[in-house]
Amino acid sequence: MKSRKAAAILVAPLVGALSLTACSGPGGENESTEAVSIDQDWSQADPITVDVFSGLANYMGIQSGWFGKIVEDKFNMELNIIAPNVAGGGDTLYNTRVSGGDLGDLVIVDKGQQMDELIQGGLLLDASRYYESMENVAPFDPAVEKLNEGSDGVYGFPTAVSTLLPTEPSEGLEPTFGAYLRWDLYGEIGYPDVSTLEDLLPVLQEMQRAQPEAENGQPTYAISLFGDWDGNMMVTAKQPATLYGYDELGFVLAAADGSDYQSIIDSDSEYVRALRFYFDANQMGLVDPESTTQNYDTMFSKYQNGQVLLAWWPWLGQSAYNTEERMAEGKGFELLPLDDQKVFSYGAEVYGGQQILGIGSGAEDPERLAAFIDWLYSPEGVMANSSQTMGSAGPEGLTWELGDDGEPALTDFGRQVFLEGGADVPAEWGGGAYEDGVSALNINTVLPKDVNPEIDSPYSYTYWPSYQESVANPLTEDWSSRVGGATTAMEYLETAGELIVAPGASYVAPPDGSEIEANRNQAKAAIIEHSWKMVFAKDEAEFESLLTSMQNTANGLGYEAVLEFDMANAQAQNESREAVAAEFG
């Protein structure tokens, strides 16, 4: 990629290879390379509907509600979301649309293999001619250059970019992972010390006995699982490994500091340890029997109803259950201090996260889409658009406002939305339930922890002093008194030395070759099938038999070749982390 200035006037060489580049897309070879300004009043342009392919979206159809209205008012544009997660999951929808030569007008896909094949297939537009006038993206130019390195233009824009050091945690007040449990029930049984993951089981059993039924009369379970996010392995069996500093890369669990790499099917791996944990929990009657058939949404509703007592993510237990009313009663999810934990943290990504934004080569109005993308990086855009698991404060005037002291604070409506379980949006903002109007793109362009330069405060409202002062309640005060006075989970983990940060290097593993891909697909299907059976095995003998069967079956399907590939990638990832930490500090 050329520099920002040069990219705006880039002229790609017209060689035979153009048949494989984005320049060969609709209008590609004849398209002018003259710089074009995107600075105009798009609200007066003709209305258009834009097909948005988002690999992260959990909604399919026209973006509605307050975010849809903002986009319509500013750009006279409606977003038609195309979501593989809703259309059956997997790569089927992606592959079908790519084969048809049109993934979408605006695309959100993985960088690396997907971005590369879209460029080579002519499905991404070179946005060089618009880039110089994209003023809101300008502060993140190094990330844009890094993303497009080796290409002949600007084909993608990074997400989750940050101005923070890569060795600083990217998370806000809560880590990405952690053992979050119903703190009120934990207190009811006397706050017993928990030394290891396995020691958590008798504690959960006591908690479940203390409240065998939820408020809606349904049975309470310590643990509830779901399968629609399973990928290379059973996703909920990977999560406990993060408490000990590991994250996944293919079939490998890699330590954040590069000190260890594990094959997930090894008998002593953290993955198999988690399967044993779930098996033991099920033998004790602690696992929701509907786990094998329910999806994430069904499980989430159970958390909302108080039917589940343990969550591996703060944005599951806390966001579902911790309403302002319940916390005032001392009820809610809080982080459990495990004596031996070293919780994995993602360092801030100097070069952005794993997804990219791009303009489809067949887009009807690429100039307007470039303006929309640029807006998504503006303070207003970042506040309005965010992922569903780690969000910003929403639009000014609706969910937040500046006080007389110049400091941002949630409005009464904002408190209803974020602390009281939701609210209906006023008609002038688009109407409907607030949660139904949240951006279906499901990405952060800028890390919510970063500072909004217009208000000199983070994009995430959870950092605002006004918020922290207003949400002190019996639940948080009790938790704080038990963890040495820390007021946030991240403060506790950092002070206690129980956090390990993997520097944000924006590493992307190389694509699987055809043989590796075929072997991976067969092996992971066997691993997932056996994993679920192991959790619900009738006894320990059956568990061990299934473990041996999983190992033998996976190895017979080419697992070892894929593992060797993944191990090399995990080590390369660590090298990139060490390099970015050395360069940026």
Secondary structure, DSSP 8 states (H G I E B T S, - for coil): ---HHHHTT------GGGGGSGGGSTTTTT---S-----S-GGGS--EEEEEEETT-S--EE--HHHHHHHHHHHSEEEEEE-TTTTTSTTHHHHHHHHTT---SEEEEETTHHHHHHHHTT-B---HHHHTT-TTTGGGHHHHHHHTTTSSS---EESSB-SS-TTSB---SS-SS--EEEHHHHHHTT-----STTTHHHHHHHHHHH--B-TTS-B-BSB----TT-SSS-HHHHHHHHTTTEEEETTEEEETTSS-EEETTSTTSHHHHHHHHHHHHHHTT-B-GGGGT--HHHHHHHHHTT-B-EESSHHHHHHHH--HHHHHTT-SEEE---TT--EEEEB--TT--SEEEEEBTT-S-HHHHHHHHHHHTSHHHHHH---SSS-----BTTTEEE-TTS-EEE-HHHHHHHHSS--B--GGGT-SBGGGGS-TT---SB-TTSEETTTTEESSGGG-HHHHHHT--HHHHHHHHHTTT-SSHHHHHHHHT-EEEE-----------HHHHHHHHHHHHHHHHHHHHHHT-SSHHHHHHHHHHHHHHHHHTTHHHHHHHHHHHHHHHHHHHHHHHHHH-
